[in-house]
Amino acid sequence: MPSIFDTDLPRNPANHAALTPLAFIQRTAELYPGRLAIVHGELRQSWGQTYARCRQLASSLQRHGIGRNDTVAVMLPNTPPMVEAHFGVPMAGAVLNTLNTRLDPEAVAFMLDHGEAKAVIVDPEFAGIMKKALALRQSKAPLLVIDVEDALYGPGQPIGSIGYEAFVAQGDAGFEWDYPGDEWDAIALNYTSGTTGNPKGVVYHHRGAAINAISNILEWDMPKHAVYLWTLPMFHCNGWCFPWTVAARAGVNVCLRRVEARAIFDAIRQHGVTHYCGAPIVHGLLVNAPDELKAGVPSGVKCMVAGAAPPASMIEGMERLGFDLTHVYGLTEVYGPATVCAKHEAWEQLAIGERAALNARQGVRYHLQRDARVLDPETLQPVPMDGETMGEIMFRGNIAMKGYLKNPGATEEAFRGGWFHSGDLAVQYPDGYIKIKDRSKDIIISGGENISSIEVEDVLYRHPAVLAAAVVAKPDPKWGETPCAFLELKPGAEVSEADIVAHCKQHLAGFKVPRAIVFGELPKTSTGKIQKFELRKQAGSAAAIDV
């Protein structure tokens, strides 16, 4: 028999609306139309102007036959058109596909075809790559190419049929866009790195985008009118959903074409930046910058670091700089960050080393994520919360992708047992905090003993000469595998293999000390992550040393 609470109480437009981050810019433009929204070089654009331009973009897309569930790709740096695309494209009902700007033409061509893009917006810096990608497409479907002009880059060579400003001008600034009919509708398509084959297309829905954007605010206690610096690529997990977060807070988007220490410190001083995000390498860039670049930089800037395990030395360096660091963790499949290392006041009384060790953990679930825990990958039962028993980090709840585009097998496997399987191996402490030990493929098994590459890397980062470190397995006829360390040194630093080995022996068991050490610049993705798959290829030819 129906409950009294289910009788004559229907869902209707008056009491239910689909969650969408598009509501954030609408409210902000109505409430704060004159407040600053975007800074880019000499450009100062208000929220009223930005909202009008996003509506024009949406209107123009629809006038060109692009609407619900059509894909619009963009290959843009962190510039105003990228901010506008995060609203204008879904306002048209379309799905935004932000392309990694450091991809090769073959990968771009694959994504354009796989995502069935109807239009692509291109910055002049990447016109050459896009032109090659267009020639490599297998699809014969027409593709509208829109060229962006940017005075901060300089003149470019158009490859499309229309310029971005002309395209936006064709639209109606009063365009009456619609909320999604269902919050499960797709809002964005993001491709994974594709290190073991073609990349997978991760599909985001409006509900998840809105919920993660709100969670970002809650985890950071982000105030109204925050000034956010775009050090994090907006193509990476839609900038971890921060284009929508900043709109919700009526904040300022300070655009940044290139991530350089001088440009970051200059922007912080000039624009009063209060918040920024980045991979560990971005924060390391600031920690290791010359002192003259840091002069006059105010303390208290809030920064978010995401990565498997930022080294304790980097966390210590950020504290010395006076920046307030928050550590988050996630993957493309969970909209970027979905856990946070929430700080406790009692930690402030601890020595900096102890505090850094606590802050290096991946933490607990985001406010609006249903669950994040370490489970046995076979039984899907929780591992003991003892800080020692290893399992796999898994997620479930509101902040998870719809699935992989055109890949039902991978989607089913990723969600096996009603959990999203991250592939990251971790432990869980008695206080519930999660700490990654390694990716399942990065555990080194030497003589039957498991070695965490992250543990070895953390020790290497503590050497004063080391700027970046990565440890992978090297085949060994006796032990099966041994650790191979790849090190990028700080400018002007000199160190020998023997120095590194001696340093490691002070902090690690003998079998964990690297048996091969390679000096040189490390290969990295556009988001600053070290490409271990490239290093694994090199590890087989690295010479072993006597330790």
C-alpha positions, 0 to 999 in steps of 0.5 A: 500500500502506498505511503501517505508520503507518496500519495498526491505529492507529485514531482513537478516543475515547482518542486524539482529541477535538474541539477546543473552548473549552468544555474551558477552563472545565471544567478551570478550574472543576475546578482553581480552583473558588474563584478569582474569575471575574467582577467586576461592581459588587458581584458577585464570582463564582467559576469554580465558580459560573460553570461551574455557572451556564453548565451551568444555562443550557445545561440550561434551553435544552435543556428549552425545546427548544433544542439542536444548531445552533439559534441563540440571539441575545443583545443584551447589554453586557459583563456577567456574562450575556454571559460566561455565554452564551459557554459556556452556549449552546454547551454546549447544542449551540446557536450563539451570535449576539452582536448589536451593541448599537448597531444599529437595529431593522431590522438586528436584525430582519434578523439574528434572521430570517436567523440563525433565532434560537430565543431571544434574551437582552436587557439592559434598556438595549436592550429598546426597540430589541429590542421594535421589532425583534421587531415588524419580523421577517418570520419567524413562527417562535416566539422565546423572549425572556429579560429580563436584570435588572442593578442597575448599569443600574436597572429596565427594562421587560420585553419577554419571557416570563421573566427571565434569573435565573429561566430559569437557575434552571430548569436543572440545575447538574450538567447533563452537556453534550457536547463537539461531535461534530465540531470543525467544528460551529458555535459562533458567528454574527457579522454584518459591518457591512453597509455595502453592503447586508444584513450577512453572517453569519460562522460560527465553528467550535469548532476556530477558537474554541479555537485563536484563544483559545490564540493570544491567550495565546501572543501576549501570554504571558498568565499564569495568573490575569490580570485582564482588563478588558472594554473591548472589546465581547463582541459584536465577534468574540466579544470577539476570543475572549477570553471563552474565553482568560480561562477558559483562564487562570483569569483574572478578567473585570472587566465594564464596561457603558460605555467611559469613561476614568474607569471604565477608570482606576478599574477598573485601580486598584481591581481590579489590571487586567493586560490589556485590548483595544480599537480605537485610539479606546479607547486614544486616549481614555486618552491624551487623558484629563485627568491627574487621571484617570491619577493612581496608575495603575500602569505595565506594564498590557498592552493590545492594539490592533486596527485597520487602522493605529493612528496613531503618535501614539497608540502614542507616547502609550501608551508615555508612559502606561507601558502595554505595547501590542501591535498585532494585526490581523484581521477578523471572518472570521478570529475577530478578530486573526490577525496580531501585530506581535511585538516585538523586544528591539532595538527598545527601543533605538530612538527612540520615533518609530522604535519607534512606526513599527515597532509600527504594522505589522500584523506576522506570522501568529498562532502557530496560523494557517497563513499570512498574507501579501501576494499579488497579488490576480489571480495569487495570487503573493506580492508582493516583500517590499520594503516598497513593492510593494502587494498584498492581505493573505490568510489560510489555516489554522486561524483562518478562518470556516466561511463566510458563512451562506446565502451560497455565492457570497460564501463562494466568492469570499472563499476564491477560490484557497484563501486568505481575501481580506481586501480590505486592501491592504498591503506586506510588508517583508524581515523578513516584517512586513505593513503595511496601506496601505489598504482597496482601496476607500479608495485615492484616485486623484488624477491617476493617482497612488495616495494612501493615506488611512492615510498622510494620516491618520497625518500628521493625527493628529500635529497636537496639536489632532486627536483623530480623523481620517479621509480619503476621496476627494472627486470632483474635475473636474480630478484625478478624486479628491482627499483630503478630511479629516474632523477631530474636535478635542480638547476646547477645541482650536482650529485653522484649515484653513490650520493643517492644510494647513500641517502636512500640507505639512511631511510630505506631497507636495503632491498628497497634502495634503487639498483639503477639510477638515471639522471635527466629530464623526466617525461611529463604530461601536460598536467605535470604528471610524470609519464611512468610508462615511458620510463618503464620502456627505458628501465630495461636498458638502464645499467644496474649499480652495486649497492 
